[in-house]
Amino acid sequence: AIKPKSCLEIRYITLNTTAHNGFYTIYIGPNEIQTVYCDFQSDPPFVWTLVESFTRKIGKFVSKLPGHKNFQQPYYYDYPYSECNPQFKAYRLSKKSMTSIAASARTTHWRVTCNFQAKKTYPISHRDYWRNSMCHYPIMKIARTIFGCYWVDYINVRGYTCRNCLLAMYASPGAHMHFQSSTSLSYCHRYVFPSPYKRYPTECNFGHLHTYNVEHECSATKDSTTNWWFGGVYQPQNKLINYSLL
């Protein structure tokens, strides 16, 4: 029997049948299974496996909620939370599970969305959205990067977008992987994401949330969610994908 390691591998197994978003079983070892949430529909031609999701309330840097430290670490460190119960308020897979999904032959990208659980229309908007290749930023292998410049496939922050640009990314022990839009003008390709914040304090997006902007969908309210995914392009043999359009 075929033992899929990710939602994308499940999609290839289903072939011509219609795949719907929901909970599926993948394998993270020869005989070890993991229930995950799969997104087959929102972002064609990509298919995604949810690896982490948290509200602003538990994800902000100064949160006092039990378990908040689990959402303040890069994926290099093992901080699972509610991994047997995939949901969007507070959930993070173990490092073993994430590593298995990332190592799947078809996994090529990671992405971040906001409030995915509330999306009712597909494909979803790419406002407040981040997508990058595992090649450009091997997210499972990086324990610390401060002002490190990395190529980004696509990022949108509050309606401001750049594609194939060199941006500073941030992660360290105690600081979840994130982007600081208010400091972008000072580093790398110096892209401008207009913000009321400057270098100190900075505007943190998609994680860490030491200082956040309520105009960003992921941090608009205390119950807004940030959703991290691993995935790749579903490309049937009879349909070639033009990657330059993604």
LOLOPA-328706 format. One line per 10 residues: number of its first residue (from 1); for each residue x, y, z of C-alpha. Coordinates in pm, 1 decimal, decimal comma, always signed. Layout:
NUM) X Y Z  ...
***
This chain:
1) +0,0 +0,0 +0,0  +112,7 +354,9 -72,6  +189,0 +550,4 +244,4  +158,9 +924,9 +172,4  +389,1 +1158,2 +365,2  +199,5 +1480,1 +293,4  -129,8 +1617,7 +164,8  +31,9 +1671,7 -173,6  +118,3 +1301,4 -194,2  -243,6 +1223,0 -102,2
11) -356,2 +1442,0 -392,5  -142,1 +1246,3 -636,2  -284,5 +921,1 -505,0  -643,6 +1040,4 -557,4  -563,0 +1127,0 -921,6  -882,0 +1236,2 -1099,1  -1113,7 +1232,3 -798,8  -1208,2 +1562,0 -638,3  -1014,4 +1628,8 -320,8  -1181,8 +1838,7 -50,4
21) -1018,3 +2025,1 +234,7  -1025,8 +1847,2 +567,3  -855,8 +1599,3 +796,0  -645,3 +1320,3 +648,9  -391,4 +1064,4 +765,1  -28,0 +1076,6 +655,4  +273,7 +866,2 +750,1  +570,7 +1012,2 +936,7  +741,4 +674,1 +964,1  +704,3 +324,2 +818,5
31) +415,8 +244,7 +1053,3  +357,1 +576,3 +1230,5  +58,7 +786,2 +1129,9  -32,8 +1148,7 +1190,2  -367,3 +1323,5 +1140,0  -327,3 +1655,2 +958,4  -540,9 +1923,5 +797,4  -507,6 +1935,6 +418,0  -581,2 +2229,5 +188,2  -642,9 +2105,0 -164,9
41) -868,8 +2383,7 -287,5  -772,8 +2734,4 -179,7  -449,9 +2802,3 -367,0  -429,3 +2615,9 -699,7  -209,5 +2463,5 -828,3  -59,4 +2424,8 -477,4  -161,0 +2166,6 -217,5  -76,2 +2235,1 +148,0  -36,6 +2054,9 +482,0  -102,8 +2264,8 +793,3
51) +196,9 +2245,2 +1029,9  +115,2 +2526,1 +1273,9  -157,9 +2775,8 +1354,6  -204,7 +3022,9 +1639,9  -413,5 +3321,5 +1741,7  -266,6 +3662,3 +1809,5  -363,8 +3609,3 +2171,9  -129,4 +3312,2 +2218,5  +122,5 +3400,5 +1946,8  +223,7 +3746,1 +2060,6
61) +564,7 +3771,9 +2223,7  +435,8 +3894,6 +2560,1  +148,8 +3645,4 +2586,1  +91,5 +3497,1 +2930,5  -128,5 +3209,7 +2812,0  -19,4 +2854,4 +2893,1  +171,5 +2709,2 +2600,0  +254,9 +3044,1 +2439,6  +627,5 +2959,6 +2433,0  +552,1 +2677,8 +2186,4
71) +463,8 +2946,5 +1932,0  +780,9 +3149,1 +1984,6  +1033,2 +2905,8 +1837,0  +1176,6 +2835,8 +1490,5  +1095,2 +2492,4 +1351,4  +1452,5 +2383,6 +1416,6  +1333,8 +2327,3 +1775,0  +1078,3 +2069,8 +1883,5  +778,7 +2242,8 +2043,0  +464,0 +2045,7 +1951,0
81) +128,6 +2165,3 +2075,6  -202,3 +1978,8 +2041,7  -54,3 +1784,5 +1749,1  -314,6 +1508,6 +1776,8  -592,9 +1764,6 +1736,6  -532,3 +1977,7 +1424,5  -713,3 +2310,5 +1457,2  -643,8 +2678,5 +1401,5  -638,5 +2841,4 +1746,6  -328,6 +2672,9 +1891,6
91) -162,7 +2388,8 +1705,3  +189,9 +2287,3 +1612,1  +325,7 +1960,4 +1479,8  +633,2 +1796,6 +1629,8  +968,5 +1850,1 +1465,7  +964,3 +1485,0 +1359,9  +634,5 +1528,4 +1175,4  +738,0 +1858,7 +1017,0  +1071,3 +1714,1 +907,4  +897,9 +1418,0 +746,1
101) +658,3 +1641,9 +552,9  +938,5 +1878,1 +447,4  +1150,2 +1581,5 +332,9  +874,9 +1442,4 +110,6  +998,3 +1441,4 -248,1  +708,6 +1661,1 -360,4  +734,6 +1924,9 -84,8  +898,3 +2232,5 -236,9  +745,1 +2533,9 -59,6  +608,7 +2677,9 +261,1
111) +345,6 +2947,8 +296,8  +169,3 +3159,6 +558,5  -197,0 +3260,9 +550,1  -420,7 +3454,3 +786,5  -757,4 +3342,7 +926,3  -775,2 +3046,4 +691,9  -1052,7 +2887,9 +898,8  -1279,5 +3179,9 +804,1  -1218,8 +3162,1 +428,5  -1530,3 +3053,7 +241,3
121) -1441,3 +3145,6 -117,4  -1164,1 +2980,7 -320,6  -914,0 +3059,7 -448,5  -821,5 +3275,6 -150,5  -688,6 +3629,3 -176,4  -312,7 +3672,0 -157,9  -338,9 +3977,9 +64,1  -141,2 +3922,0 +386,5  +13,4 +3608,0 +244,2  +368,9 +3474,4 +224,3
131) +508,6 +3194,4 +9,2  +867,3 +3080,1 -28,4  +1060,4 +2781,2 -156,0  +1232,5 +2537,5 +76,9  +1539,5 +2584,8 -140,8  +1558,1 +2960,4 -80,5  +1480,0 +2929,0 +289,3  +1517,7 +2574,6 +434,1  +1287,4 +2645,8 +722,8  +1351,7 +2321,2 +914,2
141) +1727,6 +2372,8 +924,1  +1754,6 +2732,7 +1044,6  +1784,6 +2793,5 +1417,5  +1877,7 +3158,5 +1398,9  +1875,5 +3430,7 +1134,9  +1890,4 +3798,1 +1227,0  +1880,7 +4043,9 +936,5  +1969,0 +3754,6 +704,5  +1885,4 +3828,7 +340,5  +1689,2 +3557,4 +159,3
151) +1506,3 +3538,4 -172,1  +1128,9 +3545,4 -130,2  +895,2 +3409,4 -396,8  +596,1 +3620,0 -293,0  +493,9 +3826,5 +6,7  +205,7 +4065,4 +66,5  +177,5 +4279,8 +378,9  -134,4 +4494,1 +413,3  -170,8 +4511,5 +33,9  +194,9 +4587,6 -42,4
161) +357,5 +4313,1 -249,8  +693,6 +4205,3 -377,7  +785,7 +3902,8 -590,0  +1124,8 +3738,5 -625,8  +1280,7 +3991,6 -391,5  +1561,6 +3977,1 -138,7  +1426,3 +4043,7 +210,6  +1552,1 +4021,0 +567,5  +1402,4 +3736,3 +768,3  +1411,5 +3684,3 +1140,4
171) +1416,8 +3383,9 +1372,5  +1603,7 +3288,0 +1686,9  +1553,8 +3078,9 +2000,0  +1252,3 +3244,1 +2159,8  +1149,1 +3430,7 +1841,4  +926,0 +3260,2 +1587,2  +1014,4 +3296,6 +1220,6  +872,0 +3631,6 +1100,7  +909,9 +3932,9 +873,0  +957,0 +4289,0 +994,8
181) +791,1 +4506,5 +733,0  +882,1 +4834,4 +903,7  +1258,4 +4768,7 +874,4  +1258,1 +4634,1 +518,1  +1369,7 +4970,8 +378,0  +1699,7 +4939,6 +567,5  +1812,9 +4593,6 +454,4  +1873,9 +4369,8 +153,1  +1686,9 +4503,9 -153,1  +1531,8 +4781,4 +58,0
191) +1170,6 +4727,3 -39,1  +918,4 +4967,0 +113,1  +620,6 +4836,1 +307,7  +473,6 +5161,2 +446,8  +412,8 +5128,0 +820,0  +341,0 +5355,1 +1117,4  +620,8 +5167,4 +1296,1  +991,9 +5213,2 +1235,2  +1298,5 +5020,2 +1349,0  +1218,0 +5049,5 +1720,5
201) +958,6 +4929,4 +1781,1  +925,2 +4722,1 +1465,7  +614,8 +4586,3 +1297,8  +630,4 +4205,7 +1314,5  +429,8 +4007,9 +1061,0  +329,6 +3639,7 +1048,3  +487,7 +3552,1 +1383,9  +665,0 +3674,0 +1698,2  +423,4 +3972,1 +1719,1  +633,8 +4170,7 +1962,4
211) +471,8 +4474,5 +1802,1  +191,6 +4422,4 +1551,7  -35,2 +4617,8 +1318,9  -411,6 +4569,6 +1343,1  -434,8 +4650,8 +970,0  -264,0 +4315,3 +903,8  -517,6 +4033,7 +883,9  -312,1 +3793,9 +1099,5  -306,4 +4040,7 +1387,8  -628,5 +4238,1 +1341,2
221) -794,3 +4098,9 +1656,1  -692,0 +3881,2 +1949,0  -861,5 +3585,5 +1776,9  -704,4 +3638,7 +1434,7  -496,8 +3338,7 +1330,4  -162,5 +3290,3 +1156,8  -140,4 +2964,7 +962,0  +184,5 +2798,1 +846,9  +187,3 +2527,8 +579,0  +424,0 +2298,8 +384,5
231) +338,5 +2196,0 +29,5  +404,9 +2214,9 -339,6  +250,9 +2222,5 -685,2  +8,5 +1951,4 -793,6  +93,6 +1894,6 -1157,9  -88,3 +1610,3 -1331,1  +87,7 +1462,5 -1632,4  -170,8 +1606,4 -1868,7  -139,8 +1962,7 -1739,0  +186,9 +2155,2 -1745,5
241) +221,0 +2440,5 -1497,3  +377,0 +2772,7 -1600,1  +581,8 +2845,4 -1287,9  +644,6 +3205,4 -1393,1  +274,9 +3276,8 -1330,4  +273,0 +3156,5 -970,0
***
